């Protein structure tokens, strides 16, 4: 009998911006058809490592008919899907899954562009994040987030990134909340931010997530600027404004994009749960679950063996009663990124154009068993996983409050709790670092500076409102005194136009000005509270 261990289970996630703006995106209809065919024919893994995908997250799929085209083409390999609706023109976000979706939500960002930035359109689509919770046979509940963030101010003053910082903060807190519910979390999408930007730092430090690309390509942090466009993709993960893309060829680019052979704007982040699964159910493939015996213990089903409530003709997936939380928490799997690469870089077969103006990103995660060899706290060579699963009683706080001394008289229980407590202390030091406090402090400074700019803009628009009212009245009155009769309707039309301008300035200056100011105050207040907590934790460890 062979003693070789079977390879660990895997989970693959693809994120792709399809550039599906109606009337604006070039070659949209044939590209959508090609994307649908690619997803349908490349979803299954091959002998080549890092191929195939279980979850697909799409951005800029603005036309629902395009989503339906993709869903119909992929329904055999991705039987579960969700399209998210926000704003006047929709979010453009969609998720396809091989695993059952048990819940979903859209999270419209509170701050999403300016109402006068009509061409950018972020305000009217109301940029958002969408999430689904899938039931995975190994991990249990996995929350998948898909986002497309505000697209302005990448190369200007950092105050132009204020809305994107607020969006990153909102998404990072949603990710933390999911992890606190015992879920594994994967967050993907077009973040419209460079890896060194504050929005990405907020995602990393506030959301406690890992960047799949950096975990598999750590050298890209210190590597020199690439010499070729191919090098920019392979070594630095550039997904946009790379001249290999037909829609970037010949396009005027900023100096930074020229130097680094593109921009890395698309990401796949991931993290484990704060506690193990709380749901008292075990989702499994038939023949791979755990059965409860008469003595109350659980054992693995053997192939072909039926679980309680199952029948020979049942679907290969089913729900059954799972082990209690204490046992589940001691065996929470480790999610480890094994590969991450830029994909869909070729031209559409038989055509002269690319699949989109972005490339896709594909990450493959290994699902490792929870043992000492896979625990980064006991084995430096183990994969990094933040925050790490703990085998404590399921309610261990991030800040250690109780004494490490166990109250139980049982020596075995006392030793287990002390070991768990020391691991929890190490976890705290791992992701409550001075880096987080500094990130929040910088974000607060920039948001406050932007608040001043916003207030000045609001006053300017209100002044225009006053001038518009005065001009509208003057034009209306003076139209009656024109010597030429044909001038009177012109004056009247000008009065109507100036009145419309005044109404717009009132809306932008007063309604939106107050709206934005209060939302900024709320974000800053939340950040100040988190910064105070982070400072206290740092002080407590010193």
SULFENQUI-V559649 format. One record per residue. N is the residue number from 1. RES is the residue in three letters. PHI is phi in degrees with one decimal (* if undefined). BURIAL is # if it has 9 or more other ideal C-beta (glycine too) atoms within 8 Angstrom, else .. Layout:
N_RES_PHI_BURIAL ; N_RES_PHI_BURIAL
This chain:
1_UNK_*_. ; 2_UNK_-72.0_. ; 3_UNK_-106.6_. ; 4_UNK_-68.4_. ; 5_UNK_-74.7_. ; 6_UNK_-73.4_. ; 7_UNK_-63.5_. ; 8_UNK_-65.7_. ; 9_UNK_-63.3_. ; 10_UNK_-132.5_# ; 11_UNK_-137.5_# ; 12_UNK_-116.7_# ; 13_UNK_-130.3_# ; 14_UNK_-116.4_# ; 15_UNK_-119.6_# ; 16_UNK_-154.1_# ; 17_UNK_-89.8_# ; 18_UNK_-84.6_# ; 19_UNK_52.6_# ; 20_UNK_-112.2_# ; 21_UNK_-73.5_# ; 22_UNK_-67.0_. ; 23_UNK_72.6_. ; 24_UNK_-114.0_. ; 25_UNK_-67.8_# ; 26_UNK_-73.4_. ; 27_UNK_54.2_. ; 28_UNK_-60.3_# ; 29_UNK_-62.3_. ; 30_UNK_-67.4_# ; 31_UNK_-67.6_# ; 32_UNK_-61.2_# ; 33_UNK_-63.1_# ; 34_UNK_-68.8_# ; 35_UNK_-63.2_# ; 36_UNK_-59.9_# ; 37_UNK_-65.9_# ; 38_UNK_-61.4_# ; 39_UNK_-64.0_# ; 40_UNK_-70.5_# ; 41_UNK_-99.0_. ; 42_UNK_-115.7_# ; 43_UNK_-71.0_# ; 44_UNK_-85.7_. ; 45_UNK_-67.6_. ; 46_UNK_-114.5_. ; 47_UNK_-69.7_. ; 48_UNK_-77.3_. ; 49_UNK_-60.0_. ; 50_UNK_75.5_# ; 51_UNK_-114.5_. ; 52_UNK_78.7_# ; 53_UNK_-152.7_# ; 54_UNK_-100.4_# ; 55_UNK_-127.6_# ; 56_UNK_-123.9_# ; 57_UNK_-115.1_# ; 58_UNK_-113.4_# ; 59_UNK_-121.0_# ; 60_UNK_57.6_# ; 61_UNK_-92.5_# ; 62_UNK_-71.6_# ; 63_UNK_-95.4_# ; 64_UNK_-61.2_. ; 65_UNK_-62.3_. ; 66_UNK_-65.5_# ; 67_UNK_-61.4_# ; 68_UNK_-64.1_. ; 69_UNK_-62.8_# ; 70_UNK_-67.0_# ; 71_UNK_-61.3_# ; 72_UNK_-65.4_. ; 73_UNK_-69.4_# ; 74_UNK_-108.5_# ; 75_UNK_-63.7_. ; 76_UNK_-76.1_. ; 77_UNK_-99.8_# ; 78_UNK_-124.8_# ; 79_UNK_-72.0_. ; 80_UNK_-118.4_# ; 81_UNK_-156.0_# ; 82_UNK_-150.5_# ; 83_UNK_-114.4_# ; 84_UNK_-104.8_# ; 85_UNK_-114.9_. ; 86_UNK_-147.0_# ; 87_UNK_63.4_# ; 88_UNK_-74.0_. ; 89_UNK_-117.5_. ; 90_UNK_88.6_# ; 91_UNK_-85.8_# ; 92_UNK_75.9_# ; 93_UNK_-103.9_# ; 94_UNK_-150.8_# ; 95_UNK_-133.2_# ; 96_UNK_-114.3_# ; 97_UNK_-144.3_# ; 98_UNK_-82.8_# ; 99_UNK_-103.4_# ; 100_UNK_-60.6_. ; 101_UNK_-95.2_# ; 102_UNK_-105.7_. ; 103_UNK_-160.3_. ; 104_UNK_-155.5_# ; 105_UNK_-155.7_. ; 106_UNK_-105.0_# ; 107_UNK_-119.1_# ; 108_UNK_-64.7_# ; 109_UNK_-73.3_# ; 110_UNK_-64.6_# ; 111_UNK_-114.4_# ; 112_UNK_-149.4_# ; 113_UNK_82.8_# ; 114_UNK_-109.3_. ; 115_UNK_-64.9_. ; 116_UNK_-82.5_. ; 117_UNK_-83.8_# ; 118_UNK_-67.0_. ; 119_UNK_-64.6_. ; 120_UNK_-62.6_# ; 121_UNK_78.8_# ; 122_UNK_-60.9_# ; 123_UNK_-63.6_# ; 124_UNK_-82.1_# ; 125_UNK_-85.3_# ; 126_UNK_53.5_# ; 127_UNK_-47.2_# ; 128_UNK_-151.0_# ; 129_UNK_-124.4_# ; 130_UNK_-122.9_# ; 131_UNK_-135.4_# ; 132_UNK_-128.9_# ; 133_UNK_-108.4_# ; 134_UNK_-108.3_# ; 135_UNK_-97.2_# ; 136_UNK_-102.1_# ; 137_UNK_-64.7_# ; 138_UNK_-105.6_. ; 139_UNK_-94.4_# ; 140_UNK_80.0_# ; 141_UNK_-80.9_# ; 142_UNK_-123.5_# ; 143_UNK_-96.6_# ; 144_UNK_-106.1_# ; 145_UNK_-108.3_# ; 146_UNK_-129.7_# ; 147_UNK_-141.6_# ; 148_UNK_-138.0_# ; 149_UNK_-93.4_# ; 150_UNK_-51.0_# ; 151_UNK_-111.7_. ; 152_UNK_-121.1_# ; 153_UNK_77.1_# ; 154_UNK_-66.0_# ; 155_UNK_-111.9_. ; 156_UNK_-92.6_. ; 157_UNK_-58.6_. ; 158_UNK_-64.1_. ; 159_UNK_-62.1_# ; 160_UNK_-72.5_# ; 161_UNK_-96.9_# ; 162_UNK_-58.2_# ; 163_UNK_-64.7_# ; 164_UNK_-68.9_# ; 165_UNK_-63.8_# ; 166_UNK_-63.3_# ; 167_UNK_-66.2_# ; 168_UNK_-61.8_# ; 169_UNK_-62.9_# ; 170_UNK_-63.2_# ; 171_UNK_-70.0_# ; 172_UNK_-60.6_# ; 173_UNK_-67.8_# ; 174_UNK_-65.9_# ; 175_UNK_-65.7_# ; 176_UNK_-61.8_# ; 177_UNK_-62.4_. ; 178_UNK_-65.1_# ; 179_UNK_-66.0_# ; 180_UNK_-68.5_# ; 181_UNK_-87.5_# ; 182_UNK_87.0_# ; 183_UNK_-106.1_# ; 184_UNK_-74.7_# ; 185_UNK_-130.1_# ; 186_UNK_-127.2_# ; 187_UNK_-119.5_# ; 188_UNK_-130.2_# ; 189_UNK_136.9_# ; 190_UNK_-96.4_# ; 191_UNK_-89.7_# ; 192_UNK_50.5_# ; 193_UNK_-142.3_# ; 194_UNK_-78.4_# ; 195_UNK_-60.5_. ; 196_UNK_-91.3_. ; 197_UNK_-80.4_# ; 198_UNK_-65.8_# ; 199_UNK_-57.4_# ; 200_UNK_-71.0_# ; 201_UNK_-62.8_# ; 202_UNK_-64.1_# ; 203_UNK_-58.5_# ; 204_UNK_-68.1_# ; 205_UNK_-86.7_# ; 206_UNK_-84.7_# ; 207_UNK_-83.3_# ; 208_UNK_55.0_# ; 209_UNK_-110.9_# ; 210_UNK_-109.6_# ; 211_UNK_-88.8_# ; 212_UNK_-58.4_# ; 213_UNK_-66.5_# ; 214_UNK_-69.0_# ; 215_UNK_-68.3_# ; 216_UNK_-106.9_# ; 217_UNK_-134.7_# ; 218_UNK_-62.0_. ; 219_UNK_-68.1_. ; 220_UNK_-67.7_# ; 221_UNK_-70.2_. ; 222_UNK_-116.8_. ; 223_UNK_-67.7_. ; 224_UNK_-70.4_. ; 225_UNK_-58.5_. ; 226_UNK_-67.2_# ; 227_UNK_-90.3_. ; 228_UNK_-127.4_. ; 229_UNK_-63.9_# ; 230_UNK_-62.9_. ; 231_UNK_-64.7_# ; 232_UNK_-60.9_# ; 233_UNK_-75.2_# ; 234_UNK_-72.1_. ; 235_UNK_-97.5_# ; 236_UNK_-117.3_# ; 237_UNK_68.7_# ; 238_UNK_-68.4_# ; 239_UNK_-116.6_# ; 240_UNK_-149.6_# ; 241_UNK_56.8_# ; 242_UNK_-106.8_# ; 243_UNK_-68.2_. ; 244_UNK_-66.8_. ; 245_UNK_-74.0_# ; 246_UNK_-62.2_. ; 247_UNK_-84.1_# ; 248_UNK_-101.2_# ; 249_UNK_-60.9_. ; 250_UNK_80.9_. ; 251_UNK_-81.8_. ; 252_UNK_-67.3_. ; 253_UNK_-116.9_. ; 254_UNK_-70.8_. ; 255_UNK_-58.2_. ; 256_UNK_-63.3_. ; 257_UNK_-67.3_# ; 258_UNK_-66.6_. ; 259_UNK_-65.9_. ; 260_UNK_-96.1_# ; 261_UNK_59.5_# ; 262_UNK_127.5_# ; 263_UNK_-130.2_# ; 264_UNK_-102.1_# ; 265_UNK_-113.3_# ; 266_UNK_-108.0_# ; 267_UNK_-135.0_# ; 268_UNK_-129.7_# ; 269_UNK_-103.9_# ; 270_UNK_-153.7_# ; 271_UNK_-162.8_# ; 272_UNK_-95.5_# ; 273_UNK_-79.1_# ; 274_UNK_-71.4_. ; 275_UNK_-132.0_# ; 276_UNK_-75.9_# ; 277_UNK_-55.0_# ; 278_UNK_-92.5_# ; 279_UNK_-63.5_. ; 280_UNK_-79.0_. ; 281_UNK_-133.2_. ; 282_UNK_-114.3_# ; 283_UNK_-91.1_# ; 284_UNK_-150.8_# ; 285_UNK_-82.3_. ; 286_UNK_-57.8_# ; 287_UNK_86.5_# ; 288_UNK_-128.7_. ; 289_UNK_-92.1_# ; 290_UNK_-121.3_# ; 291_UNK_-109.4_# ; 292_UNK_-92.0_# ; 293_UNK_-87.8_. ; 294_UNK_-62.7_. ; 295_UNK_-82.0_. ; 296_UNK_89.0_. ; 297_UNK_-91.0_. ; 298_UNK_-113.3_. ; 299_UNK_-139.7_. ; 300_UNK_-71.4_. ; 301_UNK_-68.2_# ; 302_UNK_-87.5_. ; 303_UNK_-52.9_. ; 304_UNK_86.7_. ; 305_UNK_-85.8_. ; 306_UNK_-93.7_. ; 307_UNK_-91.6_# ; 308_UNK_-59.4_. ; 309_UNK_81.9_. ; 310_UNK_-101.5_# ; 311_UNK_-135.0_. ; 312_UNK_-62.5_. ; 313_UNK_-95.7_. ; 314_UNK_-64.3_. ; 315_UNK_-64.7_. ; 316_UNK_-67.7_. ; 317_UNK_-111.9_# ; 318_UNK_-159.4_# ; 319_UNK_-107.5_. ; 320_UNK_-144.9_# ; 321_UNK_-63.1_. ; 322_UNK_-102.5_# ; 323_UNK_-68.8_. ; 324_UNK_-63.5_. ; 325_UNK_-58.3_# ; 326_UNK_-57.2_. ; 327_UNK_-70.6_# ; 328_UNK_-63.2_# ; 329_UNK_-69.8_# ; 330_UNK_-76.8_# ; 331_UNK_-130.0_# ; 332_UNK_-65.2_# ; 333_UNK_-65.8_# ; 334_UNK_-102.4_# ; 335_UNK_-95.4_# ; 336_UNK_-124.5_# ; 337_UNK_-76.1_# ; 338_UNK_-96.9_# ; 339_UNK_-154.7_# ; 340_UNK_-150.6_# ; 341_UNK_-147.9_. ; 342_UNK_-83.8_# ; 343_UNK_-127.9_# ; 344_UNK_58.2_# ; 345_UNK_-91.9_# ; 346_UNK_-78.4_. ; 347_UNK_-73.3_. ; 348_UNK_-59.0_# ; 349_UNK_-51.8_. ; 350_UNK_79.7_. ; 351_UNK_-124.3_# ; 352_UNK_-108.0_. ; 353_UNK_-126.6_# ; 354_UNK_-81.4_# ; 355_UNK_-67.0_# ; 356_UNK_-164.5_# ; 357_UNK_-83.0_# ; 358_UNK_-114.8_# ; 359_UNK_-97.9_# ; 360_UNK_-93.3_# ; 361_UNK_-127.0_# ; 362_UNK_-121.9_# ; 363_UNK_-119.4_# ; 364_UNK_-117.1_# ; 365_UNK_-111.6_# ; 366_UNK_-90.2_# ; 367_UNK_-106.4_# ; 368_UNK_-98.3_# ; 369_UNK_-71.7_. ; 370_UNK_-84.3_# ; 371_UNK_-142.4_. ; 372_UNK_-61.3_. ; 373_UNK_-66.7_. ; 374_UNK_-101.6_# ; 375_UNK_-97.9_# ; 376_UNK_-62.1_# ; 377_UNK_-75.9_. ; 378_UNK_-113.2_. ; 379_UNK_-133.5_# ; 380_UNK_-60.2_. ; 381_UNK_-85.3_. ; 382_UNK_-72.1_# ; 383_UNK_-64.9_# ; 384_UNK_-72.7_. ; 385_UNK_-152.0_# ; 386_UNK_-124.3_# ; 387_UNK_-76.9_# ; 388_UNK_-79.6_# ; 389_UNK_-63.7_# ; 390_UNK_-119.6_# ; 391_UNK_-101.0_# ; 392_UNK_-72.4_# ; 393_UNK_-80.6_. ; 394_UNK_97.7_# ; 395_UNK_-126.0_. ; 396_UNK_-61.9_# ; 397_UNK_-74.3_. ; 398_UNK_-68.4_. ; 399_UNK_-97.4_# ; 400_UNK_-68.6_# ; 401_UNK_-107.5_. ; 402_UNK_-77.3_. ; 403_UNK_-68.1_. ; 404_UNK_-71.5_. ; 405_UNK_-75.1_. ; 406_UNK_-75.2_. ; 407_UNK_-82.4_. ; 408_UNK_-72.7_. ; 409_UNK_-82.5_. ; 410_UNK_-71.6_. ; 411_UNK_-66.0_. ; 412_UNK_-65.3_. ; 413_UNK_-64.5_# ; 414_UNK_-61.8_# ; 415_UNK_-64.6_. ; 416_UNK_-62.2_# ; 417_UNK_-68.9_# ; 418_UNK_-66.6_# ; 419_UNK_-64.0_. ; 420_UNK_-64.1_# ; 421_UNK_-65.4_# ; 422_UNK_-66.3_# ; 423_UNK_-65.7_# ; 424_UNK_-63.9_# ; 425_UNK_-62.0_# ; 426_UNK_-65.2_# ; 427_UNK_-62.1_# ; 428_UNK_-57.4_# ; 429_UNK_-65.9_. ; 430_UNK_-72.5_# ; 431_UNK_-120.5_# ; 432_UNK_-110.4_# ; 433_UNK_-109.8_# ; 434_UNK_-57.4_. ; 435_UNK_-60.5_. ; 436_UNK_-63.5_# ; 437_UNK_-61.0_# ; 438_UNK_-68.3_. ; 439_UNK_-60.3_# ; 440_UNK_-64.3_# ; 441_UNK_-61.0_# ; 442_UNK_-64.0_# ; 443_UNK_-64.0_# ; 444_UNK_-61.8_# ; 445_UNK_-59.6_. ; 446_UNK_-69.5_# ; 447_UNK_-65.7_# ; 448_UNK_-66.4_# ; 449_UNK_-62.9_# ; 450_UNK_-66.8_# ; 451_UNK_-60.1_# ; 452_UNK_-64.4_. ; 453_UNK_-62.8_# ; 454_UNK_-62.3_# ; 455_UNK_-64.7_# ; 456_UNK_-66.0_. ; 457_UNK_-62.9_# ; 458_UNK_-62.4_# ; 459_UNK_-64.1_# ; 460_UNK_-61.9_# ; 461_UNK_-66.9_# ; 462_UNK_-69.2_# ; 463_UNK_-64.2_. ; 464_UNK_-62.4_# ; 465_UNK_-60.7_# ; 466_UNK_-62.5_. ; 467_UNK_-63.9_. ; 468_UNK_-64.4_# ; 469_UNK_-63.0_# ; 470_UNK_-61.2_. ; 471_UNK_-66.0_# ; 472_UNK_-63.8_# ; 473_UNK_-65.3_. ; 474_UNK_-62.3_. ; 475_UNK_-66.3_# ; 476_UNK_-65.7_# ; 477_UNK_-69.8_. ; 478_UNK_-69.9_# ; 479_UNK_-63.3_# ; 480_UNK_-77.5_. ; 481_UNK_-111.3_. ; 482_UNK_-75.7_# ; 483_UNK_-69.1_. ; 484_UNK_-102.6_. ; 485_UNK_-65.6_. ; 486_UNK_-72.5_. ; 487_UNK_-77.9_# ; 488_UNK_-59.4_# ; 489_UNK_-64.3_. ; 490_UNK_-64.5_. ; 491_UNK_-62.3_# ; 492_UNK_-64.6_# ; 493_UNK_-63.7_. ; 494_UNK_-62.5_# ; 495_UNK_-63.4_# ; 496_UNK_-63.6_. ; 497_UNK_-63.5_. ; 498_UNK_-66.1_# ; 499_UNK_-64.0_# ; 500_UNK_-64.0_. ; 501_UNK_-61.1_# ; 502_UNK_-62.6_# ; 503_UNK_-62.4_. ; 504_UNK_-64.4_. ; 505_UNK_-65.5_# ; 506_UNK_-64.8_# ; 507_UNK_-62.8_# ; 508_UNK_-72.0_# ; 509_UNK_-75.4_# ; 510_UNK_-95.8_# ; 511_UNK_-64.5_# ; 512_UNK_-68.5_# ; 513_UNK_-58.6_# ; 514_UNK_-67.5_# ; 515_UNK_-59.1_. ; 516_UNK_-63.3_# ; 517_UNK_-60.3_# ; 518_UNK_-69.3_. ; 519_UNK_-65.0_# ; 520_UNK_-64.0_# ; 521_UNK_-60.8_# ; 522_UNK_-65.4_# ; 523_UNK_-62.8_# ; 524_UNK_-62.7_# ; 525_UNK_-62.0_. ; 526_UNK_-63.2_# ; 527_UNK_-64.2_# ; 528_UNK_-62.3_# ; 529_UNK_-65.4_. ; 530_UNK_-65.3_# ; 531_UNK_-64.9_# ; 532_UNK_-62.8_. ; 533_UNK_-64.6_# ; 534_UNK_-62.1_# ; 535_UNK_-64.8_# ; 536_UNK_-64.1_# ; 537_UNK_-66.2_# ; 538_UNK_-64.7_# ; 539_UNK_-64.2_. ; 540_UNK_-66.8_. ; 541_UNK_-86.6_. ; 542_UNK_-86.3_.
